[in-house]
Amino acid sequence: MALELRPNCEFCDRDLPPDSAEARICSYECTFCADCVETVLANVCPNCGGGFAPRPVRPSREWRPGVSAGKQPPSARRVRAKFTRAEIEAFGAPIRGIPPEKR
């Protein structure tokens, strides 16, 4: 099963195309831009409390049969955060000092 590759940052709604090196995901595929992860979220996913990693880039070219962005297209469904900035900051405050691998 391929990653969903959501097309936008769930906080600021910045476009994050499938080849974006600025996309960050948590283990639940919540998707945010690198800037929001660093400056707003402090590496705390506002949905699950986990940390973020760079999202892999899906190859545009079909190097192996059936495996490419053309054959397994990224999602077109835009997702937005369910929480306000104040709620996100309050949620993250007590856990942002804990490394993601210890949360």
N, CA, C and O of each residue as an XYZ file, in Angstrom:
412
protein
N       0.843     -1.178      0.000
C       0.000      0.000      0.000
C       0.891      1.245      0.000
O       1.815      1.356      0.806
N       0.613      2.153     -0.887
C       1.407      3.368     -1.016
C       0.938      4.437     -0.036
O      -0.223      4.451      0.375
N       1.848      5.328      0.330
C       1.477      6.472      1.160
C       0.426      7.317      0.438
O       0.393      7.368     -0.791
N      -0.423      7.972      1.213
C      -1.483      8.793      0.640
C      -0.939     10.019     -0.106
O      -1.538     10.445     -1.093
N       0.157     10.581      0.337
C       0.750     11.796     -0.244
C      -0.282     12.919     -0.374
O      -0.705     13.278     -1.473
N      -0.664     13.453      0.764
C      -1.624     14.553      0.796
C      -1.033     15.786      0.113
O       0.176     16.010      0.187
N      -1.863     16.580     -0.545
C      -1.354     17.662     -1.397
C      -1.055     18.986     -0.713
O      -0.658     19.946     -1.374
N      -1.244     19.055      0.629
C      -1.093     20.363      1.283
C      -0.667     20.218      2.735
O      -0.783     19.153      3.342
N      -0.171     21.329      3.270
C       0.127     21.410      4.695
C      -1.204     21.545      5.428
O      -2.022     22.399      5.083
N      -1.418     20.718      6.421
C      -2.684     20.735      7.149
C      -2.843     21.985      8.018
O      -3.949     22.278      8.472
N      -1.759     22.722      8.254
C      -1.858     23.940      9.060
C      -1.999     25.184      8.187
O      -2.986     25.909      8.311
N      -1.041     25.442      7.315
C      -1.060     26.684      6.534
C      -1.647     26.521      5.131
O      -1.813     27.510      4.416
N      -1.958     25.299      4.732
C      -2.549     24.967      3.434
C      -1.597     25.180      2.263
O      -2.045     25.272      1.120
N      -0.309     25.259      2.519
C       0.693     25.376      1.453
C       0.646     24.130      0.577
O       0.512     23.018      1.087
N       0.756     24.308     -0.726
C       0.801     23.169     -1.638
C       2.068     22.352     -1.403
O       3.163     22.900     -1.280
N       1.899     21.032     -1.343
C       3.028     20.113     -1.185
C       2.897     19.024     -2.247
O       2.367     17.948     -1.968
N       3.373     19.295     -3.458
C       3.259     18.311     -4.527
C       4.040     17.033     -4.193
O       4.864     17.037     -3.279
N       3.789     15.955     -4.919
C       4.416     14.670     -4.583
C       5.945     14.685     -4.605
O       6.578     13.818     -4.002
N       6.537     15.649     -5.286
C       8.007     15.722     -5.328
C       8.578     16.755     -4.362
O       9.756     17.100     -4.453
N       7.756     17.251     -3.440
C       8.212     18.293     -2.515
C       9.158     17.745     -1.451
O       8.855     16.762     -0.776
N      10.297     18.392     -1.319
C      11.250     18.046     -0.256
C      10.874     18.753      1.043
O      11.518     18.533      2.068
N       9.849     19.594      1.019
C       9.415     20.349      2.197
C       8.298     19.660      2.980
O       7.904     20.150      4.038
N       7.785     18.549      2.489
C       6.684     17.847      3.161
C       7.208     17.017      4.321
O       8.243     16.359      4.215
N       6.482     17.056      5.424
C       6.804     16.249      6.613
C       5.561     15.447      6.979
O       4.442     15.943      6.852
N       5.753     14.199      7.436
C       4.631     13.360      7.838
C       4.919     12.711      9.185
O       6.071     12.510      9.568
N       3.836     12.389      9.892
C       3.956     11.584     11.109
C       3.639     10.138     10.723
O       3.415      9.850      9.547
N       3.616      9.243     11.683
C       3.376      7.833     11.362
C       1.944      7.577     10.890
O       1.659      6.508     10.350
N       1.044      8.537     11.086
C      -0.330      8.410     10.595
C      -0.540      9.139      9.267
O      -1.672      9.268      8.800
N       0.537      9.608      8.669
C       0.536     10.327      7.403
C      -0.041     11.737      7.487
O      -0.330     12.353      6.460
N      -0.211     12.254      8.716
C      -0.574     13.665      8.846
C       0.529     14.443      8.139
O       1.706     14.116      8.289
N       0.169     15.456      7.379
C       1.125     16.117      6.496
C       1.189     17.617      6.774
O       0.170     18.308      6.799
N       2.401     18.096      6.980
C       2.642     19.512      7.240
C       3.902     19.932      6.500
O       4.725     19.087      6.151
N       4.059     21.217      6.258
C       5.286     21.704      5.621
C       6.390     21.819      6.677
O       6.117     21.930      7.872
N       7.629     21.789      6.215
C       8.774     21.852      7.122
C       8.739     23.117      7.970
O       9.081     23.081      9.152
N       8.327     24.237      7.373
C       8.281     25.496      8.112
C       7.307     25.418      9.287
O       7.653     25.837     10.392
N       6.108     24.896      9.079
C       5.138     24.773     10.170
C       5.606     23.780     11.228
O       5.412     24.005     12.423
N       6.221     22.685     10.794
C       6.728     21.693     11.751
C       7.767     22.328     12.672
O       7.777     22.063     13.874
N       8.634     23.161     12.116
C       9.711     23.762     12.903
C       9.257     24.986     13.705
O       9.638     25.137     14.866
N       8.449     25.859     13.101
C       8.152     27.136     13.756
C       6.848     27.176     14.540
O       6.724     27.962     15.480
N       5.885     26.357     14.182
C       4.593     26.376     14.867
C       4.396     25.132     15.728
O       4.007     25.227     16.891
N       4.668     23.969     15.148
C       4.348     22.703     15.815
C       5.453     22.176     16.726
O       5.203     21.301     17.555
N       6.660     22.693     16.584
C       7.809     22.246     17.391
C       7.973     20.715     17.331
O       8.263     20.074     18.341
N       7.784     20.147     16.138
C       7.942     18.711     15.877
C       6.969     17.850     16.685
O       7.283     16.706     17.015
N       5.787     18.393     17.006
C       4.735     17.643     17.689
C       3.514     17.619     16.772
O       2.936     18.667     16.482
N       3.123     16.435     16.316
C       1.926     16.339     15.485
C       0.720     16.722     16.338
O       0.502     16.129     17.395
N      -0.068     17.702     15.896
C      -1.208     18.136     16.696
C      -2.352     17.126     16.727
O      -3.298     17.281     17.499
N      -2.267     16.104     15.898
C      -3.309     15.089     15.854
C      -3.001     13.879     16.735
O      -3.906     13.306     17.342
N      -1.725     13.487     16.806
C      -1.379     12.265     17.547
C      -0.294     12.459     18.602
O      -0.138     11.607     19.477
N       0.458     13.556     18.543
C       1.529     13.789     19.499
C       2.870     13.221     19.076
O       3.862     13.389     19.784
N       2.915     12.552     17.937
C       4.165     11.990     17.436
C       5.042     13.049     16.797
O       4.680     14.224     16.740
N       6.191     12.622     16.322
C       7.113     13.508     15.632
C       6.959     13.387     14.126
O       6.107     12.646     13.634
N       7.785     14.117     13.403
C       7.706     14.148     11.947
C       8.995     13.673     11.304
O      10.070     13.741     11.901
N       8.869     13.192     10.081
C       9.997     12.811      9.246
C       9.750     13.360      7.850
O       8.602     13.596      7.472
N      10.813     13.567      7.076
C      10.586     13.998      5.698
C       9.733     12.966      4.953
O       9.954     11.761      5.072
N       8.768     13.454      4.193
C       7.929     12.548      3.408
C       8.716     12.075      2.199
O       9.331     12.893      1.514
N       8.716     10.782      1.917
C       9.421     10.302      0.719
C       8.797     10.890     -0.547
O       7.612     11.220     -0.584
N       9.618     11.009     -1.561
C       9.163     11.511     -2.854
C       8.760     10.314     -3.714
O       9.522      9.358     -3.857
N       7.571     10.374     -4.279
C       7.112      9.309     -5.173
C       7.694      9.583     -6.558
O       7.529     10.682     -7.088
N       8.368      8.605     -7.146
C       8.969      8.826     -8.464
C       7.912      9.153     -9.521
O       6.852      8.529     -9.569
N       8.213     10.125    -10.353
C       7.293     10.471    -11.437
C       7.452      9.506    -12.607
O       6.510      9.273    -13.364
N       8.637      8.955    -12.745
C       8.919      8.005    -13.828
C       8.664      6.578    -13.346
O       8.928      6.248    -12.190
N       8.164      5.762    -14.216
C       7.886      4.359    -13.912
C       9.161      3.531    -14.115
O       9.385      2.970    -15.188
N       9.992      3.463    -13.066
C      11.245      2.715    -13.133
C      10.974      1.209    -13.116
O      11.710      0.436    -13.730
N       9.937      0.805    -12.425
C       9.472     -0.587    -12.423
C       8.008     -0.555    -12.854
O       7.300      0.406    -12.556
N       7.553     -1.579    -13.540
C       6.169     -1.579    -14.022
C       5.150     -1.369    -12.894
O       5.162     -2.075    -11.886
N       4.274     -0.384    -13.089
C       3.193     -0.121    -12.159
C       3.544      0.714    -10.944
O       2.684      0.970    -10.101
N       4.795      1.146    -10.841
C       5.222      1.878     -9.651
C       5.701      3.278    -10.054
O       6.835      3.464    -10.495
N       4.805      4.251     -9.888
C       5.136      5.648    -10.185
C       3.959      6.512     -9.760
O       2.883      6.003     -9.444
N       4.170      7.812     -9.754
C       3.084      8.735     -9.422
C       1.964      8.632    -10.448
O       0.803      8.877    -10.121
N       2.296      8.274    -11.679
C       1.272      8.105    -12.703
C       0.417      6.869    -12.485
O      -0.781      6.884    -12.768
N       1.012      5.816    -11.991
C       0.290      4.555    -11.760
C      -0.364      4.502    -10.383
O      -1.404      3.863    -10.216
N       0.231      5.163     -9.400
C      -0.304      5.243     -8.040
C      -0.339      6.719     -7.664
O       0.524      7.199     -6.929
N      -1.343      7.440     -8.173
C      -1.356      8.892     -8.008
C      -1.507      9.331     -6.554
O      -2.137      8.649     -5.745
N      -0.911     10.494     -6.238
C      -1.081     11.054     -4.894
C      -2.519     11.488     -4.676
O      -3.288     11.619     -5.628
N      -2.873     11.707     -3.441
C      -4.220     12.146     -3.096
C      -4.464     13.570     -3.588
O      -3.549     14.393     -3.610
N      -5.684     13.849     -3.974
C      -6.086     15.202     -4.337
C      -6.908     15.831     -3.205
O      -7.257     17.010     -3.269
N      -7.213     15.047     -2.180
C      -8.051     15.517     -1.064
C      -7.227     16.373     -0.111
O      -6.285     15.893      0.519
N      -7.590     17.631     -0.017
C      -6.904     18.547      0.890
C      -7.428     18.337      2.300
O      -8.636     18.226      2.511
N      -6.524     18.284      3.259
C      -6.874     18.070      4.661
C      -6.444     19.300      5.442
O      -5.361     19.837      5.205
N      -7.265     19.747      6.357
C      -6.939     20.892      7.198
C      -6.978     20.467      8.659
O      -7.750     19.584      9.032
N      -6.156     21.086      9.475
C      -6.107     20.792     10.904
C      -7.481     21.027     11.528
O      -8.194     21.962     11.163
N      -7.834     20.168     12.466
C      -9.133     20.263     13.136
C      -9.080     21.208     14.330
O     -10.103     21.477     14.960
N      -7.890     21.708     14.639
C      -7.697     22.481     15.862
C      -7.202     23.876     15.541
O      -6.566     24.098     14.510
N      -7.497     24.815     16.426
C      -7.001     26.182     16.271
C      -5.522     26.214     16.655
O      -4.998     25.274     17.253
N      -4.876     27.292     16.307
C      -3.466     27.440     16.682
C      -3.307     27.388     18.199
O      -2.372     26.761     18.697
N      -4.205     28.035     18.941
C      -4.133     28.015     20.407
C      -4.284     26.592     20.942
O      -3.569     26.198     21.863
N      -5.202     25.824     20.376
C      -5.379     24.431     20.805
C      -4.148     23.589     20.481
O      -3.747     22.736     21.273
N      -3.558     23.829     19.325
C      -2.349     23.107     18.920
C      -1.199     23.432     19.869
O      -0.486     22.529     20.307
N      -1.015     24.701     20.189
C       0.067     25.101     21.095
C      -0.142     24.534     22.492
O       0.815     24.082     23.121
N      -1.381     24.549     22.989
C      -1.674     24.000     24.318
C      -1.437     22.489     24.353
O      -0.922     21.966     25.341
N      -1.806     21.794     23.293
C      -1.602     20.347     23.214
C      -0.114     20.003     23.202
O       0.321     19.080     23.891
N       0.661     20.745     22.417
C       2.076     20.438     22.245
C       2.975     20.876     23.386
O       4.047     20.305     23.585
N       2.550     21.888     24.138
C       3.406     22.455     25.184
C       3.965     21.427     26.168
O       5.169     21.449     26.425
N       3.161     20.538     26.726
C       3.713     19.620     27.723
C       4.565     18.477     27.147
O       5.260     17.790     27.896
N       4.516     18.273     25.837
C       5.273     17.133     25.279
C       6.370     17.522     24.312
O       7.142     16.660     23.889
N       6.467     18.803     23.942
C       7.468     19.167     22.931
C       8.898     18.963     23.402
O       9.795     18.828     22.568
N       9.145     18.934     24.705
C      10.493     18.690     25.209
C      10.856     17.212     25.282
O      11.997     16.867     25.588
N       9.903     16.346     25.008
C      10.147     14.898     25.016
C      10.493     14.472     23.585
O       9.726     14.756     22.664
N      11.617     13.806     23.380
C      11.961     13.376     22.020
C      10.854     12.476     21.451
O      10.253     11.695     22.189
N      10.585     12.581     20.147
C       9.513     11.791     19.553
C       9.605     10.288     19.848
O       8.584      9.628     20.040
N      10.804      9.762     19.882
C      10.957      8.318     20.118
C      10.632      7.916     21.554
O      10.550      6.725     21.857
N      10.448      8.893     22.441
C      10.122      8.622     23.848
C       8.666      8.965     24.188
O       8.227      8.744     25.317
N       7.913      9.505     23.213
C       6.541      9.930     23.492
C       5.621      8.762     23.602
O       4.425      8.938     23.835
